[in-house]
Amino acid sequence: MASGDYRSEDEYYVVLQLLSTTWCCRNLNYWDSVSTLAGEVAHPRKTFPRALFIGVALVVFMYLGPLLVGLGVTTDASNWELGYFTEVAKLVRAST
């Protein structure tokens, strides 16, 4: 951390946890508005299946990405509990 930085290291991990939670929640929002947009899209029979497939693939990646990083750092199942991604971030930072 920078010498003029007044925040503790744990506060950064709390912010990181909040940002990652917000990102995951954003991935789940707006799936129900697809039907209301069908009239606004050219060729919806072709466009919507492609867009939904890409969207689902991105959401799966956004969940599996952090999970696979966490499993790469530690595989001890007894450690995995609510909020453990903060500890994973500390382990990843320590290993770099």
C-alpha positions as a Python dict, from the first residue, in 0.01 Angstrom:
ca = {
    (1, 'M'): (0, 0, 0),
    (2, 'A'): (106, 358, -52),
    (3, 'S'): (273, 537, 237),
    (4, 'G'): (-3, 800, 256),
    (5, 'D'): (-277, 540, 259),
    (6, 'Y'): (-478, 545, 581),
    (7, 'R'): (-698, 240, 525),
    (8, 'S'): (-617, -96, 671),
    (9, 'E'): (-561, -394, 447),
    (10, 'D'): (-881, -563, 571),
    (11, 'E'): (-1089, -266, 456),
    (12, 'Y'): (-968, -323, 100),
    (13, 'Y'): (-1084, -684, 113),
    (14, 'V'): (-1426, -577, 242),
    (15, 'V'): (-1456, -338, -52),
    (16, 'L'): (-1342, -614, -287),
    (17, 'Q'): (-1607, -848, -144),
    (18, 'L'): (-1879, -585, -187),
    (19, 'L'): (-1777, -516, -546),
    (20, 'S'): (-1770, -884, -637),
    (21, 'T'): (-2112, -939, -476),
    (22, 'T'): (-2253, -642, -665),
    (23, 'W'): (-2108, -776, -990),
    (24, 'C'): (-2267, -1118, -935),
    (25, 'C'): (-2605, -961, -859),
    (26, 'R'): (-2583, -754, -1177),
    (27, 'N'): (-2536, -1078, -1369),
    (28, 'L'): (-2872, -1204, -1242),
    (29, 'N'): (-3075, -889, -1312),
    (30, 'Y'): (-3272, -803, -1623),
    (31, 'W'): (-3326, -1154, -1758),
    (32, 'D'): (-3701, -1098, -1727),
    (33, 'S'): (-3699, -792, -1955),
    (34, 'V'): (-3609, -994, -2265),
    (35, 'S'): (-3971, -1040, -2369),
    (36, 'T'): (-4043, -666, -2356),
    (37, 'L'): (-3750, -593, -2589),
    (38, 'A'): (-3849, -841, -2859),
    (39, 'G'): (-4038, -577, -3058),
    (40, 'E'): (-3737, -345, -3059),
    (41, 'V'): (-3488, -590, -3209),
    (42, 'A'): (-3443, -675, -3574),
    (43, 'H'): (-3478, -1049, -3641),
    (44, 'P'): (-3561, -1152, -3282),
    (45, 'R'): (-3590, -1523, -3369),
    (46, 'K'): (-3223, -1522, -3466),
    (47, 'T'): (-3089, -1254, -3233),
    (48, 'F'): (-3244, -1358, -2901),
    (49, 'P'): (-3124, -1719, -2887),
    (50, 'R'): (-2772, -1604, -2974),
    (51, 'A'): (-2781, -1323, -2717),
    (52, 'L'): (-2921, -1550, -2446),
    (53, 'F'): (-2657, -1814, -2514),
    (54, 'I'): (-2378, -1555, -2493),
    (55, 'G'): (-2533, -1401, -2183),
    (56, 'V'): (-2564, -1734, -2002),
    (57, 'A'): (-2207, -1824, -2099),
    (58, 'L'): (-2081, -1494, -1955),
    (59, 'V'): (-2273, -1543, -1631),
    (60, 'V'): (-2140, -1897, -1594),
    (61, 'F'): (-1787, -1769, -1653),
    (62, 'M'): (-1835, -1488, -1399),
    (63, 'Y'): (-1926, -1746, -1135),
    (64, 'L'): (-1678, -2018, -1231),
    (65, 'G'): (-1383, -1780, -1276),
    (66, 'P'): (-1351, -1677, -911),
    (67, 'L'): (-1439, -2028, -796),
    (68, 'L'): (-1163, -2185, -1004),
    (69, 'V'): (-913, -1926, -882),
    (70, 'G'): (-1016, -2009, -526),
    (71, 'L'): (-977, -2380, -588),
    (72, 'G'): (-636, -2314, -738),
    (73, 'V'): (-526, -2142, -419),
    (74, 'T'): (-671, -2387, -168),
    (75, 'T'): (-860, -2714, -198),
    (76, 'D'): (-929, -2765, 172),
    (77, 'A'): (-1310, -2794, 184),
    (78, 'S'): (-1325, -2710, 555),
    (79, 'N'): (-1218, -2352, 475),
    (80, 'W'): (-1502, -2280, 235),
    (81, 'E'): (-1769, -2090, 420),
    (82, 'L'): (-1960, -1766, 377),
    (83, 'G'): (-1722, -1482, 297),
    (84, 'Y'): (-1426, -1704, 213),
    (85, 'F'): (-1355, -1524, -114),
    (86, 'T'): (-1203, -1246, 96),
    (87, 'E'): (-950, -1497, 228),
    (88, 'V'): (-894, -1624, -126),
    (89, 'A'): (-812, -1268, -235),
    (90, 'K'): (-558, -1243, 46),
    (91, 'L'): (-401, -1573, -57),
    (92, 'V'): (-386, -1469, -423),
    (93, 'R'): (-226, -1139, -331),
    (94, 'A'): (26, -1314, -106),
    (95, 'S'): (123, -1554, -384),
    (96, 'T'): (197, -1281, -638),
}
